[in-house]
């Protein structure tokens, strides 16, 4: 995809401002998205759910991408990228406010509705911001820009579960003991109601911040990008295209991205519950999502340094898919009783923490490293040459985020039928499908 016509029209000052502001939005994506890793065990206790039922948290959140992606594309055609981002933030704020009545009534369905609305806002925000950051600069460095966004995203994701856990799960092990000792149903309900109410204040604060950010983006001096003008640079090869379905490299990219988001969500959102299931206390397990996201940040840093100077976006994608298979097998095959200890400082208390980590859990966390450059590399490859179809193509790629609804739910079902460890087998064929796109599929229909 040639984007010089877009990037040359934007001054360096506007370019840096745009990168900075969009980076802030990716921080918000990460903060909101990776709270699910804490919400799964929290709602499992508060709403008295099974493992399978608890994974409807990810289903409700990511299903909104499937439902809302194409409507988001239509909205963006009317509003443009900038106003669309602002609207997305306000929809997310509405979703956060739904958590208040959900917590007050301890109604799981209402929690799921709030998550769906949050996901709908994120759908609009992502449909606008991902192509924006992809086409605002040179195409050969698109993966580098998305990697920078990824660091903002995953840094937020690393701290979000720790912050929320310190508020809503600060004494979860003691709470579990009280629930086990509760003499009657009324006492149990009182304990669970108190637990559920803990999410009210954090989500009120989140809603206020999202509303203010929506106002900021609405009045920020961000340049609007005209993707229709991209056809001038796409040449005759794109002139005869009449449908988005005439871009097989995009369609295959959507399929691959579906499975990628599924394994990314599994690596981040299942790891806490997995740790609990093999005997790790919540006081240690609550940090496991952060391990996954730190490993992703390491991958992003490698991408920023090395793409395109030392290796290409395509090479990065190939390497990540191979690592994904290796780390998945490590998580599945290593005995759960093999553990090691690591020390670090808790960001909330600033006190040193001795963390017990099973080696199998470490391999789940390392899947974050394997996942890190898949998203940054796939977006520019899938949007290559779309021109006036860019908004629709972006919407279809965002729709693929619904993989985060389906694949983790299947993981939860397999965890219930078999074990939480053997359920990770679902990751192996997922990575193999992404591998096909990395080695072959990204060139489909390009005559290369």
Secondary structure, 3 states (H helix, E strand, C coil): CCCHHHHCCCCHHHHHHHHHHHHHHHHHHHHHHCCHHHHHHHHHHHCCCCHHHHCHHHHHHHHHHHHHHHHHHHHHHHHHHHHHHHHHHHHHHHHHHHHHHHHHHCCHHHHHHHHHHHHHHHHHHHHHHHHHHHHCCCHHHHHHHHHHHHHHHHHHHHHHHHHHHHHHCCCHHHHHHHHHHCCCHHHHHHHHHHHHCCHHHHHHHHHHHHHHHHHHHHHCCCCCCCHHHHHHHHCHHHHCCCCHHHCHHHHHHHHHHHHHHHHHHHHHHCHHHHHHHCCCCHHHHCCHHHHHHHHHHHHHHHHHHHCCCCCCHHHHHHHHHHHHHHHHHHHHHCCCCCEEEEEEECCCCCCEEEEEEEHHHHHHHHHHHHHHHHHHHHHHHHHCCCHHHHHHHHHHHHHHHHHHHHHHHHHHHHHHHCCCCHHHHHHHHHHHHHHHHHHCHHHCCCCC
